Amino acid sequence: MMNAIVNTAPGKLEMQQLPMPTPGPGDVRIRTLACGVCATDLEMIAGWDRTGFPAIPGHEWCGRIDKLGSSVDASLKGCTVVGDNILLDGGEVGFEYPGGYASHFITRAENLIVLPDTVDPALSTLIEPLAVCLRGFNKVKEVFLSDTAADVLIFGDGPIGLIQIMLARHAGAKSVTVVGGREARLALSKVAGADVLINYHDVDELSGGIRNAAGKDKWPLIIESSGNTNALKAAMALGAVDARILILGDYSSGQADFKWNQLLLGELHLTGSNTGSGAWAEAGRMSTEMNFTSLVTHRFPAADFENAIKAVQDRTSGAVKVVLEWE
């Protein structure tokens, strides 16, 4: 038997004992070491159309392979790994399939990235959002080929926004301006490499407030990771001619509301990116160069999952990334 934190009904999680899963051909069983608690997990736990009940969340995981299915390379057993969650039928570990809120789960061997055994599993849970960030960033990084196009504006001070700051700096950004709403996270934005910090609560009109605070009118690269439709409208207004606007936020049922000539006359490039697929190997390599220590603000034993969820929900907790540790 194994332990699992099971989403049994809208807003309800229970620790249960369940049968230990057995890997099939090409599969491996992962013994979870650590799993991040993501805002998307909260949506899933609250109840949504994508998954029903019961379900086992957890898509930001790091674990160790403890059992191999047939036709899997024997040398993988015992390796510390992360991996792309998308399986053969399009379902994902942590959503349609059980994830890292369980002490053990099944995934595909070919999806795995092997890490050094010396890694901190809690920090390695951030390789999943790093892959998401990299996939999007790689679509717009051509702006860094020009010395005059290295100013970056980032909406969002959560894990995705903070990682994007690091990527922009790594790519050679001349300046990074960050717009967020939590002072503790904005302080971390400075540590991550931001030059200008803007709390949107302190400005009356978003676009004008950003211009005044930054002392700049337009940006060649804007990354929207907050999921706020007002931020996306501001991004459209603040893009320079030929600007790249990378859209990483989740806007739920929000709809676009802008004049099409704004897109036409500004020659804006709107780019959406919604997964880390194709960027996992690069994320695994780059994770050794990224200092994620300040981003993992809270660690909880898996048995204390209720307080972990509360820390994520509490906007006054100072939480950036909350991690459940299975050992």
N, C-alpha and C positions, 0 to 999 in steps of 0.2 A: 504494500500500500504506500501511497505518497500523500503529502499534504498539499492542499491547494486553496487559494483564496478565490471563492466562487461567487460570481455575480448572479444571485438567485432570483432577483426581482428588481424593479426600478428603485435605484438608490440603496440597494441592500447587498452587502458582502458578508460571506460566512467562510470561516476556515473549516474545510472538510477533509476527510480522508477518502481518497479515491483509489481505484486500482492503478497500479503502476503501468504506464503505457509501454508497448513493445514496438520497436522500430520495424518497418517493413523493408523491402528491397530498396536500396538507395537512400534509406532514412538513417538518422542517428537519434539517439536519445540524449537530451541535454539535462545535466544536473545544474539547476540554476544557482548561480553565485550571487547575482545582484540584478535588480530590475528597477528602472526608473518609473516614476509615476508621472504620466503625461496629462496635459489638459484634455487630450482626446480620450484618455481613459475615463475621465470624469463624465464626458458626454456619453460614452458607452455604458457606464455604470448607471447613469440616470435613466437610460432607455432611449434607443433610437431605432431607425428602420433597418440598419445594416445587420445587427445581430440580435438574437433573442435571448432567452434565459432557459437553462443556466448557461453561463459562458465564463471563460477564464481569461482576463485581460493580460496585457504585458508584452509590448512590442519593443521596448528599449531594454534589452537583456544582455547579460554576459554570463556565460556558463562554461561547464566542462563536459566533454563528451564522455558518457559512461557506458554506452552500449551501442553497438553497430548493427545495422541491418545487413542483409546479404549484399554482396558486390561493393561494399564500402571499403576503402583503403584501411587496412588494419592499423597503420601508423597514426591514424587520427584519434584512436582511443586514448583518453586522458588529456587531450589538448584543450587549452583554454580558447574559447571562440566567441565571436559575434557573428551575425549573419543577416542577409536579406530575408525578410519575412514572407515575401510573396512565393506561394507554392504553385504547383503545376496547374491547378484549376483556377488560379487567380485569387483564391482565398489567402488570407494572411495569418501568420502566427500572431497571437495576441488579439485577434478579432474573430474571424470565422473559426479559427483553430486555437486550441489552448496555448497560452503564452507563459511569460515569466512570472506571473502571479502564482504559478505552481512550482513546487520543488523540482519537478521533472516535466519535460514536454518533448514532443517529436518535431523534427524539421528535416529538411533535405540536406544531404552532405554537400552537394555542389553549391549550396548557397553560403557556405561558411567561409569566414576569414579567421585564420589561425593567428593568435596573439602570443607574445612572450608570456611565459608562466609568471613572470614577475610583475605583470600589470596589476593595478588596483581595479578589481571588477566594478566597483561603484563608479569610478571615473570612466571606465570603458563602456558603460551604458550610454554615454553621450556620443558614441560612434554612430549610433542610429540617426540622431538629429544632425550630426556632422555630415553623414552621407546625403541626407535630404538637402542640407545647405549647399554642399558641393555640387550636386546635380544641377541645382538652380544657378549657382554662381558661375559654373562653367559655361552656361548659356549666354552670359553677359560680360564675361571677363575681358572681351576684346577691347573694352573701353580703356583698359590699362596699357594698351599698346601705344597710346598717345599721352605725352607728358602733360598736355593741357586738359586731359579728361580723367583725372585721378581723384576728383572730389566725390565723396559718397554720402548720401543721405539715407539713413536707416530708420524706419518706423518699427517700433517694438523693442522692448527691453527684456523680453523673456529669453529662454535658452537659444531659440533660433536667431533672434536679433543679436545676442551676445556672440554667438559663434560667427555670424556674418561680419561682425566687427573684426574678429580675429582673421578671417579670410581676407577681408579688404586690406588690412595691414600687411598680411603675408604677401598679397599681390602688389603692394607698393602704393597704396592709396596716399594721396597728398594730404587729404583731410577727411575726417569722418565725423559727421553730425548725427546724433541719435535723439529720437523723439520717443519718450516713454511716459509712464504715469506713476511709477513707484520709485521713491527716492533711493531705497536700498539697491534696487536693480540699476538705477542710473549711476550710482556710485561704482558698481561693478563694471558698468560700461566704460568708465574712465580707466579702470584697471585693465580692461580688455583692449584699450587703444583708442577710445573715442576722444576727439578734441573738444567738441561742443555738445553739451547736454541740455535738452529742452524738455521740461515737464509740461505736457499739454494742458494740465490743470491750471497752469500759470498764464496761459495766453487766451485772449478773448476770441480771436479769429485765427484758425490754425495756420493757414498759409502765410498770412501776414506776420503772425507771431514768430514763425520759424525764420522768415526772412530777416526780421529785426534782430532776433537772438543770434543768428549765425552771421549776420552781416554779409549775406550773400543772397542773390536773387534766384538763380537757377542751378540745377545739378545735372551732370551728364549720366549719373547712375543713381537710381533710387531703388531701395529694397523695401518692400512693404511686407512685414511679417506679423503685424498686430492683428489682422483679421477685422479691422475696424473700417467700415465703408467711408467714414469721414477722412481717415488717413489716406485711403486710395484716391479720393477726390483731390486731396491736397497734393498727392504725388503727381497727379495729372497736371496740376497748376504749376508745380515747381520744377517740372522736367525741362531741361534745356532743349533746343532744337536737336533732333536726332538722339534724344536721351533714351537710355534703356531703363525700363521700369520692370523690375522683377517682382512677381506677385507670389508670395508664399503663404499668406494668411488664409484662414478658412472663414468665409463670409456667410455661412449658413444660407439663409434664403435672401440675403441682400442682393440687390440688382444694380447694374450700372446706371448712372445718371449723369451724363455729360453730353456736350454737343460734339457730334462727330467731326466737325471742323477743327475742334481742339486737337484731335488725334491727327487729322490731315495736315493742318498748317504747322503743327509742331513737329511733324514727321517722327512721332513717338513710336517706340517699339515696346509693346506690352507683352511680357513673357510670363506665362504661368508655369509652375513646377510643383509637383505634388507627391513625389516619392524619392527614395534614395537609390532606386535600381540603376545599375550601371556605374555607381560611384562608390560602392562598398570597398573595393580593393584600395582605391585611392584614399578613402576615409581611414581604413585600417593603417595604411602607411603614415598618413599625416597625423594620426592621433598621437603618435610618439613625439611630434613636434609641438603639439598644442598643450597649453597648461590649463586643464579643466578644473584644477583644485578649487578655485573660488566659486565655480558654478554649482558644485555639489554642496549645497548648504545644509542639508538635513539627511541623516541616515537613521533608519529605523530597522530593527529586527522584523522579519516578515510577520511574526506573530503579533506585532504591534501595528498592523496595517491600518486600523481605525484612526490612530493618531497621525499616521503618515498622510492619509487622505485629508484629514482636517488641516494639516499644515499647508497642503496645496490649495485648499479652498479658502484659507484665511489670508486675505490680501495684506494683513498687518504682520504676518509671520516672518517676512523677509525671505521667504522661500524662493529659490530659483529652480533648482532641481532637487527633488526629494527622491531618495533611493531606498528600496526595500532590500535588505541583505538577508540571504538565506543561510549564510554561514560566515 
